[in-house]
Amino acid sequence: MAAAVYLLFLVLPVVLSKSSAQNPGCRIRITSKGLQFVKYEGLKFVEQELENITIPDVNGREGRFTYSINNVRVTHLELSQSELWFQPGKQLVLDINNASISLNFQRKLLYWFFYDMGMINASAEGVHIKTELDLARDSGGRLKISNMTCNASISRMQAGFSGTLKMVYDFLASFITTGMRFLLNQQICPALRHAGIVLLNSLLNTVPVKNPVDDYIGIDYSLLSDPDVSEDSLDMDFKGMFYSLNAENDTFPNTSPALHIKQNERMVYIALSEYFFDSAMYAYYQSDVLRLEIANEQMPKDLEVLLRTSYFGSLMLLDPAVADAPMKLELRVSTPPRFTIKPTGTSVSVNAILNIYLIPEDLPPVQLSSMTMESRLSARVTLKKTTLLIHLDLKRFRIYSNKSALESLALIPLQTPLKTLLQLSVMPILNERTKRGVSIPLPEGLDFTRETTTHHAGFILIGGDLHFSMSLREVIEKNRPEPTAQAETNQGTNEAI
């Protein structure tokens, strides 16, 4: 008995953790091809950060020489041999080999009674930089660079002197270049660490996490877990859930299966489950906006004549002033619409109540009939840049009476005109509302190109390549955080090294 209880305590946490795990409504995969595309912009960003390195002034004395070196500036970088890759364990690795950094700085030298000043051109050769970025989900569900390690080394430093005392300066060449090599090496990693932890995280802050879509619903793209990094790809699982702005906590559970992306041919893949779309329909339903009234000039005249003919018996029993009043159709969705995604395509099941009223002037509406409408729509999902769009078409439609089978038979003549009404009046309104679309969780400045959409059992997969509509530097400068005391580079003066 004791052994059985002990075994239960061992198994129970595992069972509970699996049952509480939430499947994503949206999964994004960045492949090695996507990473190599980002590499070009990333290296430009690294070059710009290293060009802005601030090296402290150097003052010192060597024998009878007194010297001062200041206004050190990076004039050129060559980062031709570089690699960027995924490393299993939530990491990105940037490895730069055999790079070169060109510098110039101002010298002031005093030897006995001789004083001279001028410029020195120097170059750091055989520069090796290796950085590892740790990626993780923060407390708010946002992707962050949680840690960064950096190692930098310089194989050799050369300096070219000019001026009247050139032969004398050669005596100090080894000493000065050794000092400059030490100072430059000290500045590389702090500059890159600030670029990664502060600036790149400001770029990741542009990824939408929980934002309104329109006046009624919002979207939650918070990460469910840390990214899954393999040798070939980086997978991120997002909640991918819509919610009503009036009742953010009123959601329904995600029972869709886990999303599995096997493809690696394109730069980026986005998988969207049935739950992703169903949650949008549920949110709209909870917001009480899935209703429509058709009256006055919106009511087709031939349909109104047909309705009056169909309900002639009921109209005869009414007061003439009421019987001759204009008609109104009220269409109200009775349950949240549901999406079904199959390899053959995507459909939406919609159940609604159609009420027919007379609306006499200065009197309450008079209901003539109430019927149930069942329809099936086809949905075409596309991605334009970073906006997800849906276009709906009516495929199947039928109505039946809520009162009796006999009345349902009498409604058969109304099937075709009501279907035409939906196609010509209702569907354009729905597609106008979906035209705004919803953004996908990508950083600002990145767009999708050459999109392809495929349907699978339970989810839609959109593959595509990436395009920079803004440079990495432009996006970072636009969203650059205010400098802090910790982030500022010390610009003091170094004594002799």
C-alpha positions as CSV (number, residue, x, y, z in Angstrom):
1,M,0.0,0.0,0.0
2,A,2.8,2.4,0.9
3,A,4.6,1.6,-2.3
4,A,1.4,2.3,-4.3
5,V,1.0,5.7,-2.6
6,Y,4.6,6.6,-3.2
7,L,4.2,5.7,-6.9
8,L,1.1,7.9,-7.1
9,F,3.1,10.9,-5.8
10,L,5.7,10.2,-8.4
11,V,3.3,10.0,-11.4
12,L,0.8,12.7,-10.4
13,P,3.0,15.8,-11.0
14,V,3.8,14.5,-14.5
15,V,0.1,13.9,-15.3
16,L,-0.9,17.3,-14.0
17,S,1.8,19.1,-15.9
18,K,0.7,17.4,-19.2
19,S,-2.9,18.1,-18.6
20,S,-2.3,21.8,-17.8
21,A,0.0,22.3,-20.8
22,Q,-1.7,24.5,-23.4
23,N,-1.4,23.9,-27.1
24,P,-0.6,27.0,-29.1
25,G,-3.1,28.7,-31.4
26,C,-0.2,30.0,-33.4
27,R,3.3,28.6,-34.0
28,I,6.1,30.4,-35.9
29,R,9.2,28.7,-37.3
30,I,12.3,30.6,-38.4
31,T,14.5,28.4,-40.5
32,S,18.2,28.6,-41.2
33,K,17.4,30.4,-44.5
34,G,15.6,33.0,-42.5
35,L,18.5,33.4,-40.1
36,Q,21.0,33.8,-43.0
37,F,18.7,36.5,-44.4
38,V,18.7,38.4,-41.1
39,K,22.5,37.9,-40.9
40,Y,23.2,40.6,-43.5
41,E,21.3,43.3,-41.6
42,G,22.7,42.0,-38.3
43,L,26.3,42.4,-39.4
44,K,25.6,45.9,-40.6
45,F,24.2,46.6,-37.2
46,V,27.2,45.1,-35.5
47,E,29.5,47.2,-37.7
48,Q,27.7,50.4,-36.8
49,E,27.8,49.6,-33.1
50,L,31.6,48.9,-33.2
51,E,32.2,52.0,-35.2
52,N,30.7,54.0,-32.3
53,I,33.0,52.5,-29.8
54,T,34.4,55.2,-27.4
55,I,38.0,54.6,-26.3
56,P,39.3,56.7,-23.4
57,D,42.2,59.0,-23.8
58,V,45.6,57.7,-22.8
59,N,48.2,59.8,-21.0
60,G,51.6,58.5,-19.8
61,R,55.3,58.7,-19.6
62,E,58.1,56.4,-20.8
63,G,61.6,57.4,-19.9
64,R,62.0,60.9,-21.3
65,F,58.9,60.6,-23.4
66,T,55.6,62.2,-22.3
67,Y,52.7,61.3,-24.5
68,S,49.0,61.9,-24.8
69,I,46.6,60.0,-27.2
70,N,43.1,61.2,-27.7
71,N,40.2,61.5,-30.1
72,V,40.4,57.8,-31.0
73,R,38.0,56.9,-33.7
74,V,37.1,53.8,-35.6
75,T,37.3,54.5,-39.4
76,H,36.6,51.2,-41.0
77,L,35.6,47.6,-40.2
78,E,35.9,44.5,-42.2
79,L,33.8,41.6,-41.0
80,S,33.9,39.4,-44.0
81,Q,34.3,36.0,-42.3
82,S,31.3,35.6,-40.1
83,E,28.8,32.9,-39.3
84,L,25.4,33.0,-37.5
85,W,23.7,29.8,-36.5
86,F,21.2,28.2,-34.2
87,Q,22.6,26.4,-31.2
88,P,20.2,23.9,-29.4
89,G,19.5,25.2,-26.0
90,K,17.7,28.5,-26.8
91,Q,20.7,30.2,-28.2
92,L,21.9,32.1,-31.3
93,V,25.6,32.2,-32.0
94,L,27.5,34.9,-33.9
95,D,31.1,34.0,-34.7
96,I,33.3,36.6,-36.5
97,N,36.8,35.5,-37.5
98,N,39.9,37.3,-39.0
99,A,38.1,40.7,-38.9
100,S,40.0,44.0,-39.0
101,I,39.4,47.4,-37.4
102,S,41.0,50.6,-38.6
103,L,41.6,53.5,-36.2
104,N,43.0,56.9,-36.2
105,F,43.8,59.1,-33.2
106,Q,45.7,62.2,-32.3
107,R,49.1,62.1,-30.6
108,K,50.9,64.7,-28.5
109,L,54.5,63.8,-27.7
110,L,57.2,65.6,-25.7
111,Y,60.8,64.5,-25.8
112,W,63.3,66.6,-23.9
113,F,62.5,70.1,-25.4
114,F,60.9,68.7,-28.6
115,Y,57.2,68.9,-28.8
116,D,55.2,67.4,-31.7
117,M,51.6,66.5,-32.4
118,G,49.9,64.7,-35.3
119,M,47.6,61.8,-36.3
120,I,48.3,58.1,-36.1
121,N,46.6,55.5,-38.3
122,A,46.4,52.1,-36.7
123,S,44.7,48.8,-37.5
124,A,43.7,45.8,-35.4
125,E,44.2,42.6,-37.4
126,G,43.0,39.0,-36.7
127,V,40.0,40.2,-34.6
128,H,37.9,37.3,-33.3
129,I,34.5,37.9,-31.7
130,K,32.1,35.2,-30.5
131,T,28.8,36.0,-28.9
132,E,26.0,33.7,-27.7
133,L,22.5,35.1,-27.2
134,D,20.2,33.3,-24.8
135,L,16.5,33.6,-25.9
136,A,13.7,33.2,-23.4
137,R,10.1,34.1,-22.6
138,D,9.8,36.9,-20.1
139,S,7.1,37.3,-17.4
140,G,4.8,39.2,-19.8
141,G,5.0,36.4,-22.5
142,R,7.4,38.4,-24.7
143,L,10.5,37.0,-26.4
144,K,13.6,38.4,-24.9
145,I,17.4,38.1,-25.0
146,S,17.8,37.0,-21.4
147,N,21.6,36.8,-21.4
148,M,24.6,37.3,-23.6
149,T,28.1,36.0,-23.5
150,C,30.9,37.6,-25.5
151,N,34.6,36.8,-26.1
152,A,36.8,39.0,-28.2
153,S,40.5,38.9,-29.0
154,I,42.9,40.8,-31.2
155,S,45.9,39.0,-32.7
156,R,48.0,42.0,-33.7
157,M,48.0,45.8,-33.8
158,Q,49.9,48.0,-36.3
159,A,50.4,51.7,-36.3
160,G,51.7,54.1,-39.0
161,F,53.4,57.3,-37.9
162,S,53.9,60.6,-39.7
163,G,55.7,63.8,-38.8
164,T,59.2,65.2,-38.3
165,L,60.0,62.7,-35.5
166,K,58.9,59.6,-37.3
167,M,62.1,57.7,-36.6
168,V,61.8,58.6,-32.9
169,Y,58.2,57.5,-32.8
170,D,59.0,54.0,-34.0
171,F,60.7,53.5,-30.7
172,L,57.3,53.9,-29.1
173,A,55.3,51.9,-31.7
174,S,55.2,48.6,-29.8
175,F,54.3,50.3,-26.6
176,I,51.5,52.4,-28.0
177,T,50.0,49.6,-30.1
178,T,50.0,47.2,-27.1
179,G,48.1,49.8,-25.1
180,M,45.6,50.5,-27.8
181,R,45.1,46.8,-28.5
182,F,44.3,46.4,-24.8
183,L,41.9,49.3,-24.7
184,L,40.1,48.3,-27.9
185,N,39.7,44.8,-26.8
186,Q,38.1,46.0,-23.6
187,Q,35.5,48.0,-25.5
188,I,34.3,45.4,-28.0
189,C,32.2,43.2,-25.7
190,P,30.6,45.9,-23.6
191,A,29.5,47.6,-26.9
192,L,28.0,44.4,-28.2
193,R,26.4,43.5,-24.9
194,H,24.6,46.8,-24.8
195,A,23.6,46.3,-28.4
196,G,22.1,42.8,-27.6
197,I,20.6,43.3,-24.2
198,V,19.3,46.8,-24.6
199,L,18.9,47.6,-28.3
200,L,17.9,44.3,-29.8
201,N,15.4,43.8,-26.9
202,S,13.9,47.2,-27.9
203,L,13.4,45.7,-31.4
204,L,11.7,42.6,-29.8
205,N,9.4,45.0,-27.9
206,T,7.8,45.9,-31.3
207,V,6.4,42.4,-31.6
208,P,2.6,42.7,-30.8
209,V,1.7,40.7,-27.7
210,K,-1.7,41.8,-26.5
211,N,-3.4,44.4,-28.6
212,P,-6.8,45.4,-29.7
213,V,-7.8,44.4,-33.3
214,D,-10.8,46.7,-33.6
215,D,-13.4,48.3,-31.3
216,Y,-14.7,44.9,-30.1
217,I,-12.0,42.3,-29.8
218,G,-8.2,41.9,-29.1
219,I,-5.5,39.3,-29.8
220,D,-3.2,37.7,-27.3
221,Y,0.1,36.6,-28.8
222,S,2.0,35.9,-25.6
223,L,4.5,33.1,-25.7
224,L,3.6,30.0,-23.9
225,S,7.1,28.8,-23.3
226,D,10.8,29.5,-24.1
227,P,11.6,29.1,-27.8
228,D,12.6,25.6,-29.0
229,V,15.9,25.9,-30.8
230,S,17.3,23.1,-33.0
231,E,20.2,23.1,-35.4
232,D,17.9,24.0,-38.3
233,S,15.2,26.2,-36.9
234,L,13.7,28.2,-34.0
235,D,10.1,27.4,-33.1
236,M,7.9,29.7,-31.0
237,D,4.5,28.8,-29.5
238,F,2.1,31.7,-29.1
239,K,-1.2,31.6,-27.3
240,G,-2.9,32.9,-30.5
241,M,-6.2,33.7,-28.8
242,F,-8.7,36.4,-29.5
243,Y,-10.8,37.9,-26.6
244,S,-13.7,40.3,-26.2
245,L,-12.6,43.8,-25.0
246,N,-15.6,43.8,-22.7
247,A,-14.9,40.4,-21.2
248,E,-11.2,39.6,-21.5
249,N,-11.4,36.6,-19.1
250,D,-14.4,35.0,-20.8
251,T,-12.6,32.6,-23.2
252,F,-13.1,29.0,-24.1
253,P,-10.4,26.2,-23.7
254,N,-8.1,25.3,-26.6
255,T,-8.8,21.7,-27.5
256,S,-7.0,21.8,-30.9
257,P,-4.1,19.3,-31.3
258,A,-0.5,20.5,-31.1
259,L,0.9,22.2,-34.1
260,H,3.8,20.5,-35.9
261,I,5.8,22.2,-38.7
262,K,8.0,19.9,-40.7
263,Q,8.9,22.2,-43.5
264,N,12.2,24.1,-43.7
265,E,12.3,25.3,-47.4
266,R,11.2,28.9,-46.8
267,M,12.5,31.5,-44.4
268,V,9.5,31.6,-42.1
269,Y,6.4,29.4,-41.5
270,I,3.3,30.3,-39.5
271,A,0.8,27.7,-38.4
272,L,-2.7,28.8,-37.3
273,S,-5.0,26.2,-35.6
274,E,-8.8,26.0,-35.7
275,Y,-8.7,27.4,-32.2
276,F,-7.1,30.6,-33.5
277,F,-10.1,31.4,-35.7
278,D,-12.7,29.9,-33.4
279,S,-11.6,32.2,-30.6
280,A,-12.1,35.2,-32.9
281,M,-15.6,34.1,-33.6
282,Y,-16.3,33.4,-29.9
283,A,-14.9,36.9,-29.0
284,Y,-17.2,38.6,-31.6
285,Y,-20.1,36.5,-30.3
286,Q,-19.5,37.6,-26.7
287,S,-19.2,41.2,-27.9
288,D,-22.7,40.9,-29.3
289,V,-21.8,42.2,-32.8
290,L,-22.8,39.2,-34.9
291,R,-26.2,40.6,-35.7
292,L,-27.6,42.6,-38.7
293,E,-30.8,44.4,-39.5
294,I,-32.1,44.9,-43.1
295,A,-34.8,47.4,-43.5
296,N,-36.1,50.4,-45.5
297,E,-33.9,51.0,-48.6
298,Q,-31.7,48.0,-47.8
299,M,-34.7,45.6,-48.2
300,P,-34.9,44.4,-51.8
301,K,-38.4,45.2,-53.2
302,D,-38.9,41.8,-54.9
303,L,-38.0,40.0,-51.6
304,E,-40.5,42.1,-49.7
305,V,-43.2,41.2,-52.2
306,L,-42.4,37.5,-51.9
307,L,-42.5,37.8,-48.1
308,R,-45.9,39.5,-48.1
309,T,-47.2,36.7,-50.4
310,S,-45.8,34.0,-48.2
311,Y,-47.3,35.5,-45.1
312,F,-50.5,36.7,-46.7
313,G,-52.7,34.7,-44.3
314,S,-51.0,36.3,-41.2
315,L,-51.2,39.8,-42.7
316,M,-54.9,39.4,-43.3
317,L,-55.5,39.0,-39.6
318,L,-53.7,42.3,-38.7
319,D,-54.9,45.8,-38.7
320,P,-54.4,47.3,-42.2
321,A,-52.3,50.1,-40.8
322,V,-49.9,47.4,-39.4
323,A,-50.2,45.0,-42.4
324,D,-49.0,47.7,-44.8
325,A,-46.1,48.8,-42.7
326,P,-42.5,48.3,-44.0
327,M,-40.7,45.1,-43.3
328,K,-37.5,44.4,-41.4
329,L,-35.3,41.4,-41.3
330,E,-33.2,40.8,-38.2
331,L,-30.4,38.3,-38.5
332,R,-28.7,37.2,-35.3
333,V,-26.1,34.5,-34.9
334,S,-27.3,32.0,-32.3
335,T,-24.0,30.2,-31.4
336,P,-20.4,31.1,-32.0
337,P,-19.4,30.1,-35.6
338,R,-16.9,27.3,-35.9
339,F,-14.0,26.8,-38.3
340,T,-13.1,23.5,-39.8
341,I,-9.8,23.1,-41.5
342,K,-9.1,20.2,-43.8
343,P,-6.4,19.5,-46.5
344,T,-9.2,20.4,-49.0
345,G,-9.8,23.8,-47.6
346,T,-11.3,25.9,-44.8
347,S,-15.0,26.2,-44.0
348,V,-17.1,28.1,-41.4
349,S,-20.4,26.8,-39.9
350,V,-22.8,29.5,-38.9
351,N,-26.2,29.0,-37.2
352,A,-28.4,32.1,-37.0
353,I,-32.0,33.1,-36.2
354,L,-33.8,35.1,-38.9
355,N,-36.8,37.2,-37.6
356,I,-39.2,38.9,-39.9
357,Y,-40.9,42.1,-38.5
358,L,-43.4,44.7,-39.6
359,I,-42.3,48.1,-38.3
360,P,-45.4,50.4,-38.2
361,E,-44.7,54.0,-37.5
362,D,-45.0,55.0,-33.8
363,L,-45.8,51.4,-32.8
364,P,-43.7,48.5,-31.5
365,P,-42.5,46.0,-34.2
366,V,-44.8,43.1,-35.0
367,Q,-43.1,39.7,-35.5
368,L,-44.4,37.8,-38.5
369,S,-42.1,34.8,-38.3
370,S,-38.9,33.3,-36.8
371,M,-36.8,30.8,-38.6
372,T,-33.4,29.1,-38.2
373,M,-30.8,29.6,-40.8
374,E,-27.9,27.1,-41.2
375,S,-25.1,28.1,-43.6
376,R,-21.6,27.0,-44.5
377,L,-19.0,29.6,-45.7
378,S,-15.7,29.0,-47.4
379,A,-12.8,31.0,-46.0
380,R,-9.7,32.0,-47.9
381,V,-6.9,33.0,-45.6
382,T,-4.0,35.1,-47.0
383,L,-1.1,37.1,-45.6
384,K,-0.2,40.5,-46.9
385,K,3.1,41.8,-45.5
386,T,2.3,41.2,-41.8
387,T,-1.5,41.4,-41.9
388,L,-3.6,38.2,-41.9
389,L,-6.7,38.6,-44.1
390,I,-9.8,36.4,-44.5
391,H,-12.3,36.5,-47.4
392,L,-15.6,34.6,-46.9
393,D,-18.0,33.2,-49.5
394,L,-21.4,31.6,-49.0
395,K,-21.5,28.0,-50.1
396,R,-24.5,26.3,-48.5
397,F,-27.7,27.7,-47.0
398,R,-30.9,26.4,-45.7
399,I,-33.8,27.7,-43.5
400,Y,-36.4,25.9,-41.5
401,S,-39.2,27.0,-39.2
402,N,-38.8,27.0,-35.5
403,K,-42.6,26.1,-35.1
404,S,-43.5,23.2,-37.4
405,A,-42.4,21.0,-40.3
406,L,-45.4,22.2,-42.3
407,E,-44.2,25.8,-42.0
408,S,-40.7,24.7,-43.1
409,L,-42.2,23.4,-46.3
410,A,-43.8,26.8,-46.9
411,L,-40.4,28.4,-46.6
412,I,-38.9,26.6,-49.5
413,P,-39.8,29.4,-52.0
414,L,-37.8,31.8,-49.8
415,Q,-34.6,29.7,-49.9
416,T,-33.2,31.2,-53.2
417,P,-34.1,34.9,-52.6
418,L,-32.8,34.8,-49.1
419,K,-29.6,33.2,-50.3
420,T,-29.2,35.9,-52.9
421,L,-29.8,38.5,-50.2
422,L,-27.0,37.1,-48.1
423,Q,-24.6,37.0,-51.1
424,L,-25.4,40.5,-52.2
425,S,-26.0,42.3,-48.9
426,V,-24.6,40.4,-46.0
427,M,-21.4,38.9,-47.3
428,P,-20.0,42.2,-48.5
429,I,-20.5,43.7,-45.0
430,L,-18.7,40.7,-43.4
431,N,-15.8,41.0,-45.9
432,E,-15.6,44.7,-45.3
433,R,-15.2,44.1,-41.6
434,T,-12.5,41.4,-42.1
435,K,-10.6,43.6,-44.6
436,R,-8.7,45.4,-41.8
437,G,-7.1,42.0,-40.8
438,V,-4.9,41.2,-37.8
439,S,-1.2,41.6,-37.4
440,I,1.0,38.5,-36.9
441,P,3.8,38.5,-34.2
442,L,6.8,39.8,-36.2
443,P,9.1,42.7,-35.3
444,E,8.5,46.0,-36.9
445,G,10.3,46.5,-40.2
446,L,9.9,42.8,-41.3
447,D,7.4,41.8,-44.0
448,F,6.3,38.6,-45.6
449,T,6.9,38.0,-49.3
450,R,6.2,35.2,-51.7
451,E,3.6,33.7,-49.4
452,T,2.2,30.2,-49.9
453,T,-0.8,28.8,-48.0
454,T,-1.4,25.1,-47.5
455,H,-4.2,23.4,-45.5
456,H,-3.7,20.5,-43.1
457,A,-5.9,18.6,-40.7
458,G,-6.7,21.2,-38.0
459,F,-4.4,24.0,-39.1
460,I,-3.4,26.3,-41.9
461,L,0.3,26.7,-42.7
462,I,1.6,29.9,-44.3
463,G,5.2,29.8,-45.6
464,G,7.1,32.8,-47.0
465,D,10.3,34.8,-47.2
466,L,11.2,37.9,-45.4
467,H,11.8,41.4,-46.5
468,F,13.1,44.5,-44.6
469,S,10.8,47.4,-45.2
470,M,13.0,49.3,-42.7
471,S,16.6,48.7,-41.9
472,L,17.4,47.2,-38.5
473,R,19.1,50.5,-37.5
474,E,16.0,52.5,-38.4
475,V,13.7,50.4,-36.3
476,I,16.1,50.4,-33.4
477,E,16.6,54.2,-33.6
478,K,12.8,54.7,-33.7
479,N,12.3,52.6,-30.6
480,R,15.6,53.3,-28.8
481,P,15.1,53.3,-25.0
482,E,16.2,56.2,-22.9
483,P,19.8,55.9,-21.8
484,T,20.5,54.8,-18.3
485,A,23.5,55.3,-16.1
486,Q,24.4,51.6,-16.5
487,A,24.2,51.7,-20.2
488,E,26.4,54.8,-20.7
489,T,29.9,54.1,-21.6
490,N,32.6,55.4,-19.4
491,Q,34.5,58.1,-21.1
492,G,37.2,58.7,-18.6
493,T,41.0,58.8,-19.1
494,N,43.4,55.9,-18.8
495,E,46.8,56.4,-17.4
496,A,49.8,54.6,-18.9
497,I,49.2,50.9,-19.6
